[in-house]
């Protein structure tokens, strides 16, 4: 039985990305796969403010096997919309103003 690869060994990710993910509590490939690209990016962004969108493209690349440049070019809009929806869902329903 072979060991699961380390996050830093995945396509488009390296030690710096693995460190950012670890600060967000994502330390295994299985955790990354379970969360998915958008949720993993959102969690990492919350733990490390200033994380760039390049990490979003790299995470999608790591999970799909596509080159990050292709992800950024072809899947940019869908990933950004998914991130926006994720962020809105995390906020909860809008609060009504009290008179």
URCORDA-V580707 format. One record per pair of residues at least 4 apart in sequence whose C-alpha atoms are under 7 Angstrom apart, sorted by the first residue. I is the first residue (numbers start at 1). GAP is how many residues later the second one is. D is the distance in Angstrom with one decimal. If there is no record, write none. Layout:
I_GAP_D ; I_GAP_D
This chain:
5_4_6.2 ; 5_24_7.0 ; 6_22_6.7 ; 6_23_6.6 ; 7_6_7.0 ; 7_11_5.8 ; 7_21_6.3 ; 7_22_5.6 ; 8_5_5.4 ; 8_6_4.1 ; 8_7_5.1 ; 8_10_5.4 ; 9_4_6.7 ; 9_5_6.5 ; 10_52_5.5 ; 11_50_6.6 ; 11_51_4.8 ; 11_54_6.7 ; 12_46_5.2 ; 12_49_6.3 ; 12_50_5.9 ; 12_56_6.5 ; 13_4_5.7 ; 13_45_6.2 ; 13_49_6.8 ; 14_4_6.1 ; 15_4_6.1 ; 16_4_6.4 ; 17_4_6.2 ; 18_4_6.0 ; 19_4_6.3 ; 20_4_6.6 ; 20_24_6.4 ; 20_28_6.8 ; 21_4_6.5 ; 21_5_5.1 ; 21_6_6.7 ; 21_23_5.6 ; 22_4_4.9 ; 22_5_5.1 ; 23_24_6.3 ; 24_19_5.9 ; 24_20_5.0 ; 24_23_5.3 ; 26_5_6.0 ; 26_6_6.4 ; 27_4_7.0 ; 28_4_6.4 ; 29_4_6.1 ; 30_4_6.0 ; 31_4_6.1 ; 32_4_5.9 ; 32_8_6.4 ; 33_30_7.0 ; 35_4_5.6 ; 35_5_5.7 ; 36_4_6.0 ; 37_4_6.1 ; 37_19_6.8 ; 37_22_5.6 ; 37_23_5.5 ; 38_4_6.1 ; 38_44_6.8 ; 38_45_5.7 ; 39_4_6.1 ; 40_4_6.1 ; 41_4_6.0 ; 41_15_5.8 ; 42_4_6.2 ; 43_4_6.3 ; 44_4_5.9 ; 45_4_5.3 ; 45_6_5.5 ; 53_4_6.6 ; 54_4_6.1 ; 55_4_6.0 ; 56_4_6.3 ; 57_4_6.1 ; 57_11_5.5 ; 57_14_5.8 ; 57_15_5.7 ; 58_4_6.1 ; 58_10_5.4 ; 59_4_6.2 ; 60_4_6.0 ; 60_11_6.9 ; 61_4_5.2 ; 61_5_4.9 ; 61_6_5.7 ; 61_7_5.0 ; 61_10_6.5 ; 66_4_6.6 ; 66_5_6.6 ; 67_4_6.4 ; 68_4_6.1 ; 69_4_6.2 ; 70_4_5.7 ; 71_4_5.0 ; 71_5_6.6 ; 72_4_4.9 ; 75_4_6.0 ; 76_4_6.1 ; 77_4_6.1 ; 78_4_6.1 ; 79_4_6.1 ; 80_4_6.1 ; 81_4_6.2 ; 82_4_6.0 ; 83_4_6.1 ; 84_4_6.2 ; 85_4_6.1 ; 86_4_6.2 ; 87_4_6.5 ; 88_4_6.7
